[in-house]
Amino acid sequence: MIHKQDIERAYALIQDHVVRTPVVRSQTIGRLCGCDTLFKLENLQMTGAFKERGALNKLSSLTAKERSRGVITASAGNHAQGVAYHAQRLRIGAKIVMPVGTPLIKVVSTQEYGAEVVLYGESFDDAYQHARELESKEGRVFVHPFDDILVIAGQGTIGLELLADPLGKEAEVVVCPIGGGGLISGVATYLKETNPNIQVIGVQAASCPSMRVALERGSPVRLPQASSLADGIAVKQVGTLTYEIARRYVDDVVTVEEDEIANAVLLLLEIEKIVVEGAGAVPLAAILKFKERFAGKKVVSIVSGGNIDVNILHRIITRGLTVAGRTVELRVRLRDVPGALTAVLEILKNLKTNIMDIVHHRFDSVAPIGYVDVSITLETKGHDHIREIRTALREGGYLID
């Protein structure tokens, strides 16, 4: 187990080489959530995520002999960049094993920090096993992404900074993403040993709830491979150390669905101009999902990172707009005669909706002879507006999917 003093020692060691990230309040999102909503912006670290705190604490502990051997690790992105950046700064050779499907931006960024990247396997767990094999063959020091006391202590410095911040010092609830568990283990340790009354809530993607299942069953459990918009926390099995710390200090672990994650990414981007990856948005997704348990409280979300591929960001924005009722695609069946589409467009114009796209399905339509299906994508004002549009079209005699 680690303790508050270990985290304080870690902070003394790393504070001059990491960003003391700000805590900000969002009045607009707070109104949506029904609580005093604060964000600890770890996406503003040099490498775009909190991971470099733990990586630096671990690297700084190495002896001269260990540094000469070089280090190796496995990561889906953020830990890789944290290790690579600080290894380069400390002049330690670094090799990083990343899954084959890792977004290109994360691979390139890791290489630009001077690390050698090996692409292997379909998942983090595949990459992890290969990295452990290379560790033995090459004699490198392994820097675990989460299940290491020094790494956990480094991540816990977020909790230290939070309680030293004028906005964060009176936090009643802290909501934190969970992948392997290193972040929440460190943060919960510091918070609970400083003020046991602070609630610590962990959040996972519903598709990969490895910590929640571990806590329910009494030990870490390996789950099947799963994909998520929050790819940074899609870890099949949490660590032994992180499980024990979470069991002791974490009050609850909740899960959020993919659409809820997409909506949270969109809200942070549109309202607060904060770019986050899926893992960084899950705390807000949880607050919105479970409003009643946070109502009226001072709640801090740990925004763990902002390293999101722009192509994925586009997909998330599109999905988030749909979830929020800001866009909708309707498939309308029309008589295949001149003027039929014009009549539909007149209805849409009267309902003050903006048409984004129209596609005639002439060659792949299952419509009866004499009819044609048309897909119409609309910009709308919300779910009530969408219901109004559907009602008007049905009253006009149109079949809608």
C-alpha positions in Angstrom: 0.0 0.0 0.0 1.0 3.6 -0.5 0.3 6.5 1.7 -0.1 10.3 1.6 3.6 10.7 2.5 4.6 8.7 -0.6 2.6 11.0 -2.8 4.1 14.1 -1.2 7.6 12.7 -1.8 6.6 12.1 -5.4 5.4 15.6 -5.8 8.6 17.1 -4.4 10.5 15.0 -7.0 8.3 15.8 -10.1 6.7 19.2 -9.5 9.3 21.2 -11.5 8.9 19.0 -14.6 5.1 18.6 -14.9 2.4 21.2 -15.4 0.4 22.2 -12.3 -2.9 21.9 -14.1 -5.7 24.3 -13.3 -9.1 23.6 -11.8 -11.9 25.5 -13.6 -15.6 25.9 -12.9 -18.3 25.6 -15.6 -21.4 27.5 -14.7 -23.2 26.3 -17.9 -22.4 22.7 -17.4 -23.1 23.1 -13.7 -26.7 24.1 -14.5 -27.1 21.0 -16.7 -25.7 18.8 -14.0 -27.4 20.4 -11.0 -24.2 20.7 -9.0 -21.1 22.9 -8.6 -19.1 21.4 -11.5 -15.3 21.7 -11.6 -12.7 20.2 -13.9 -9.1 19.4 -13.1 -7.5 19.8 -16.6 -4.8 17.1 -17.0 -5.3 17.4 -20.7 -3.0 20.4 -20.4 0.1 18.4 -19.5 3.0 18.5 -22.0 2.0 15.1 -23.4 -1.7 15.8 -23.2 -2.5 13.5 -20.3 -1.9 12.8 -16.6 0.3 9.7 -17.3 3.6 11.5 -17.3 3.3 12.2 -13.6 3.6 8.5 -12.7 6.1 7.8 -15.5 8.4 10.5 -14.3 8.2 9.4 -10.6 9.2 5.9 -11.7 12.0 7.0 -14.1 13.4 9.4 -11.5 13.8 6.5 -9.0 16.1 4.4 -11.3 19.7 4.0 -10.4 22.5 4.9 -12.9 22.9 1.2 -13.7 19.2 0.8 -14.4 19.1 3.9 -16.5 21.9 2.5 -18.7 19.9 -0.6 -19.4 17.0 1.5 -20.8 13.3 1.1 -20.1 10.4 -0.7 -21.8 6.6 -0.4 -21.4 3.3 -1.2 -23.1 0.7 1.4 -23.8 -2.3 2.3 -25.9 -1.0 5.9 -26.1 -0.8 8.2 -23.1 1.5 6.2 -20.9 3.7 5.7 -24.0 4.1 9.4 -24.5 4.7 10.2 -20.9 7.5 7.6 -20.6 9.0 8.6 -24.0 9.0 12.4 -23.2 10.6 12.1 -19.7 13.0 9.3 -20.8 14.3 11.5 -23.5 14.7 14.4 -21.0 16.5 12.1 -18.6 18.6 10.6 -21.4 17.2 7.1 -20.8 16.7 4.8 -23.8 13.0 3.8 -24.2 11.2 1.1 -26.1 7.4 1.2 -26.2 5.1 -1.6 -27.4 1.8 -0.4 -28.7 -1.2 -2.3 -30.1 -1.4 -2.4 -33.9 -4.6 -0.3 -34.0 -3.2 2.6 -31.9 -4.2 5.9 -33.5 -1.4 7.2 -35.7 -1.1 10.5 -33.9 -0.2 8.7 -30.7 2.4 6.5 -32.4 4.0 9.5 -34.2 4.0 11.6 -31.0 5.7 8.8 -29.1 8.4 8.5 -31.8 8.9 12.2 -31.8 9.8 12.1 -28.1 12.7 9.8 -29.1 11.3 6.3 -28.2 11.5 3.2 -30.3 8.0 2.0 -31.0 7.1 -1.6 -31.6 3.5 -2.3 -32.9 2.2 -5.7 -31.7 -1.1 -7.3 -31.0 -4.7 -6.3 -31.2 -5.1 -5.0 -27.7 -3.2 -3.4 -24.8 -3.0 -6.9 -23.1 -1.3 -8.3 -26.2 1.2 -5.5 -26.3 1.8 -5.9 -22.5 2.7 -9.6 -22.8 5.1 -8.9 -25.7 6.7 -6.0 -23.7 7.3 -8.4 -20.8 9.0 -10.9 -23.1 11.2 -8.1 -24.5 12.0 -7.0 -21.0 13.6 -10.4 -20.2 15.4 -10.7 -23.6 16.9 -7.2 -23.6 17.4 -6.6 -19.9 15.4 -3.4 -19.8 13.5 -2.0 -16.8 9.8 -2.3 -17.1 7.7 0.8 -16.4 4.2 -0.5 -15.6 1.4 1.7 -16.9 -0.6 1.4 -13.6 0.3 -1.4 -11.2 3.4 0.0 -9.7 3.7 1.9 -6.3 5.9 4.7 -7.8 3.6 5.1 -10.8 0.5 5.2 -8.5 2.2 7.8 -6.2 3.0 10.0 -9.2 -0.6 9.9 -10.3 -1.7 10.7 -6.8 -0.1 14.1 -7.0 -3.2 15.2 -8.9 -5.1 14.9 -5.6 -2.4 16.9 -3.8 -2.7 19.7 -6.3 -6.5 19.6 -6.2 -6.7 20.1 -2.5 -4.1 22.9 -2.7 -6.2 24.8 -5.3 -8.5 27.6 -4.1 -11.4 26.2 -6.2 -10.7 22.5 -5.5 -9.9 22.5 -1.8 -13.5 22.2 -0.6 -14.4 19.4 -3.0 -17.1 17.1 -1.8 -17.0 14.5 -4.6 -14.2 13.7 -7.0 -15.1 11.7 -10.1 -12.2 9.8 -11.8 -11.8 7.6 -14.9 -10.6 4.0 -14.3 -8.7 1.9 -16.8 -6.0 -0.2 -15.0 -6.7 1.8 -11.8 -3.4 3.8 -11.3 -5.0 7.2 -11.5 -7.9 6.6 -9.1 -5.6 4.6 -6.7 -3.2 7.5 -6.3 -5.9 10.2 -6.1 -8.1 8.3 -3.7 -5.2 7.6 -1.4 -4.3 11.2 -1.1 -7.8 12.5 -0.8 -9.0 9.9 1.8 -5.9 10.2 4.0 -6.3 14.0 3.9 -10.1 14.2 4.2 -12.0 10.9 4.6 -15.3 12.8 4.0 -14.5 13.4 0.3 -16.3 10.9 -1.9 -14.3 9.2 -4.6 -16.3 7.8 -7.5 -14.7 5.9 -10.3 -16.1 5.7 -13.8 -15.6 3.0 -16.5 -17.0 2.4 -20.0 -19.9 -0.1 -19.7 -18.2 -2.2 -22.4 -15.2 -2.8 -20.2 -16.0 -2.5 -16.5 -13.0 -4.4 -15.2 -12.7 -2.6 -11.8 -16.4 -2.7 -11.1 -16.4 -6.5 -11.8 -13.3 -7.0 -9.7 -14.9 -5.2 -6.7 -18.1 -7.2 -7.1 -16.2 -10.6 -7.3 -13.5 -9.9 -4.7 -10.4 -10.0 -7.0 -9.2 -8.8 -10.4 -11.0 -10.6 -13.3 -9.9 -10.7 -16.9 -12.8 -9.6 -19.1 -13.2 -10.2 -22.9 -11.7 -7.8 -25.3 -14.0 -4.7 -25.9 -13.8 -1.5 -27.8 -14.9 1.9 -26.6 -14.8 5.6 -27.5 -12.9 5.7 -24.2 -10.1 3.6 -25.6 -7.6 4.8 -23.0 -9.5 3.0 -20.2 -10.6 -0.1 -22.1 -8.4 -2.4 -20.0 -9.4 -6.0 -19.6 -8.0 -6.5 -16.1 -7.1 -4.1 -13.4 -3.9 -4.4 -11.4 -3.4 -6.3 -8.1 -2.2 -3.2 -6.3 -4.8 -0.9 -7.8 -7.6 -3.3 -6.9 -6.5 -3.4 -3.3 -6.3 0.4 -3.0 -9.6 0.9 -4.8 -11.2 -1.7 -2.5 -10.0 0.4 0.5 -10.6 4.0 -0.7 -13.0 4.2 -3.6 -16.6 4.7 -2.6 -18.2 3.5 -5.8 -17.6 2.6 -9.4 -20.2 3.4 -12.1 -20.4 2.8 -15.8 -21.5 4.9 -18.7 -22.6 4.0 -22.2 -20.9 5.0 -25.5 -23.6 7.6 -26.4 -23.2 9.2 -23.0 -19.4 9.4 -23.5 -19.9 11.0 -26.9 -22.4 13.5 -25.5 -19.9 14.5 -22.7 -17.1 15.0 -25.3 -19.3 17.2 -27.3 -20.5 19.3 -24.3 -16.9 20.0 -23.1 -15.9 21.0 -26.6 -18.9 23.1 -27.4 -19.5 24.8 -24.1 -16.1 25.0 -22.5 -13.8 24.7 -25.6 -12.0 21.8 -23.8 -10.8 19.1 -26.2 -10.9 15.7 -24.4 -10.5 12.1 -25.4 -13.2 9.6 -24.5 -11.6 8.6 -21.2 -11.3 12.2 -20.1 -15.1 12.7 -20.7 -16.4 9.8 -18.7 -16.6 11.7 -15.3 -18.9 14.3 -16.9 -20.9 11.5 -18.5 -21.4 9.9 -15.1 -22.4 13.2 -13.4 -25.0 13.8 -16.1 -26.3 10.2 -15.9 -26.5 10.1 -12.1 -27.6 13.7 -11.4 -29.5 12.9 -8.2 -26.4 11.6 -6.4 -24.4 14.7 -7.2 -27.2 17.3 -6.8 -26.1 20.4 -5.0 -22.6 19.2 -4.2 -19.2 20.5 -5.2 -18.0 17.9 -7.7 -14.6 17.8 -9.4 -14.1 15.7 -12.6 -10.5 14.6 -13.4 -10.1 15.3 -17.1 -7.5 12.7 -17.6 -6.4 13.5 -21.2 -7.0 15.2 -24.5 -5.1 13.0 -27.0 -7.9 12.3 -29.4 -7.5 11.4 -33.1 -9.2 14.1 -35.2 -11.0 11.4 -37.3 -12.4 9.8 -34.1 -13.3 13.3 -32.8 -15.4 13.9 -36.0 -17.3 10.6 -35.3 -17.8 11.4 -31.7 -19.2 14.9 -32.5 -21.6 13.4 -35.0 -22.7 10.8 -32.5 -23.0 13.4 -29.7 -25.2 15.7 -31.9 -27.5 12.8 -32.5 -27.7 11.8 -28.9 -28.5 15.4 -27.9 -31.2 15.6 -30.6 -29.3 18.2 -32.5 -29.3 16.2 -35.7 -31.5 13.4 -37.0 -31.7 11.3 -40.1 -35.2 10.4 -41.3 -36.1 7.9 -44.1 -39.3 9.1 -45.8 -41.3 7.1 -48.4 -42.6 9.3 -51.2 -44.8 8.8 -54.3 -42.3 8.7 -57.2 -43.9 11.7 -59.0 -42.8 15.3 -59.7 -43.2 17.6 -56.8 -43.4 14.9 -54.1 -40.1 15.9 -52.4 -41.1 19.6 -52.6 -44.1 18.9 -50.5 -42.0 17.3 -47.8 -39.5 20.1 -47.9 -42.3 22.6 -47.4 -43.4 20.8 -44.2 -39.8 20.9 -43.0 -39.4 24.6 -43.8 -42.5 25.5 -41.8 -41.0 23.6 -38.8 -37.9 25.8 -39.0 -35.4 22.9 -39.4 -32.2 23.1 -41.5 -31.6 20.4 -44.1 -28.1 19.1 -44.1 -28.2 16.3 -46.6 -30.7 14.4 -48.9 -30.2 11.0 -50.5 -32.6 9.4 -53.0 -32.5 5.6 -52.7 -33.5 4.7 -56.2 -31.1 1.7 -56.7 -31.2 0.2 -53.2 -34.8 0.9 -52.3 -37.2 -1.7 -51.0 -40.1 0.7 -51.7 -43.0 -0.7 -53.8 -43.2 0.3 -57.5 -44.4 3.9 -57.8 -42.7 4.9 -54.5 -39.1 6.0 -53.6 -37.3 6.2 -50.2 -35.5 9.4 -49.4 -33.1 9.9 -46.5 -33.1 13.4 -45.1 -30.5 14.6 -42.5 -31.8 17.5 -40.4 -30.3 20.0 -38.0 -32.8 20.2 -35.1 -33.4 21.9 -31.8 -33.8 18.9 -29.6 -35.8 15.7 -29.1 -39.1 17.6 -28.8 -38.4 19.3 -32.1 -37.7 15.8 -33.7 -41.0 14.5 -32.4 -42.8 17.5 -33.8 -41.3 16.8 -37.2 -42.2 13.2 -37.2 -45.7 13.9 -36.2 -46.1 16.5 -39.0 -44.8 14.2 -41.6 -47.0 11.3 -40.5 -50.1 13.6 -40.5 -49.1 14.5 -44.0 -49.5 10.9 -45.0 -45.8 9.9 -45.1 -44.3 6.6 -43.9 -41.2 7.3 -41.8 -38.4 5.1 -40.5 
